[in-house]
Amino acid sequence: MLLDFESTLGHMVTNMTTKIDMLARQQPMTSPFGYRSTAAEAIAGIELQGKTAIVTGGYSGLGLETVKALADAGVQVIVPARRPDAASAALSDVSGVRVSAMDLGDLDSVAAFTERVRADATPIDLMINVAGIMASPFQLTPQGWESQFGTNHLGHFALVGGVADLLTSGARVIAYSSGAHFRSPVLFDDVNFAGTAYDPWVAYGQSKTADALFAVGLDARAAGRGIHAYSVHPGGILTDLQRHMPREELIERRWMDADGTPNPRFKTPAQGASTGLWAATAPELVDRGGVYCEDCSIKGVVPADFTDMTAGGVKEWAIDPEAADRLWALSVEATGVDPFRA
């Protein structure tokens, strides 16, 4: 009994120490860049020639701007695409890009893609996970997961896990989260909304919290190999991500006016892609692995009852190491992939 108590107490102390360390890393930090910086500006002066990156969602919106900036810097980019023909057309004038079929919402498709990448044995220096779906109607993935959680988180978990052995020392993995993580922690007792009325925005918030926790869990497991992970909020941008939202809702939320003009506070796609590229390359972040970034900076933790997501910051539930470990275990079971297992 005493040994069990000592073991439990030791586990609690370790968890508390890890949590304190994560909160310390999340202390605010600025950079020379900011809200209106562009993707190209964020990586100007960073030597990237000859590196290889995987960018999901790399043929529209923020992903396309990310690929263009990387290609201009001399990076070879692999773009997994659910619609390879559309991707090839969108990227036809971008050099150094290879498109390969993959449906992020189908774990079998992700496994087939990662098998092809492993067969090529090309070292991977950057993984920037931009793709996602938002506020979509209730649907299950082929493997039986709520589609936003299954696509936004589990698909990327399986993707990174499937190519983990190819990640170089110094590689970075970027998980695109969102200020929408304010809407919900991961609902571990009902991830699939089996016993809860489905709310597409709560489901989206859960998936974006999961993306942030993935960065925490991945960094904890991979930092010893020189690999770091970060989550980012790109800001408000009108892209194809809003395809499930009726025009009337976009106008009601003041994301656009009646003529279809975006809210002037919104970023352009090139500006929205800057934080992801900053997190992927900024030297000053090397000791701040796992943090949540926005506007090319680190902002602090906000209270659990704070609701103004436009003010920035991160909820503690999105950077909690214990929740990250719990999510990791769920994700390993769901995907059959266990990256960086000791």
Secondary structure, 3 states (H helix, E strand, C coil): CHHHHHHHHHHHHHHHHHHHHHHHHCCCECCCCCCCCCHHHHCCCCCCCCCEEEEECCCCHHHHHHHHHHHHCCCEEEEEECCHHHHHHHCCCCCCEEEEECCCCCHHHHHHHHHHHHHHCCCEEEEEECCCCCCCCCCECCCCCEHHHHHHHHHHHHHHHHCHHHEEEEEEEEEECCHHHHHCCCCCCCCCCCCCCCCHHHHHHHHHHHHHHHHHHHHHHHHHHCCEEEEEECCCCCCHHHHHCCHHHHHHCCCECCCCCECCCCCCHHHHCHHHHHHHHCHHHCCCCCCEEECCEECCEECCCCCCHHHCCEEHHHCCHHHHHHHHHHHHHHHCCCCCCC
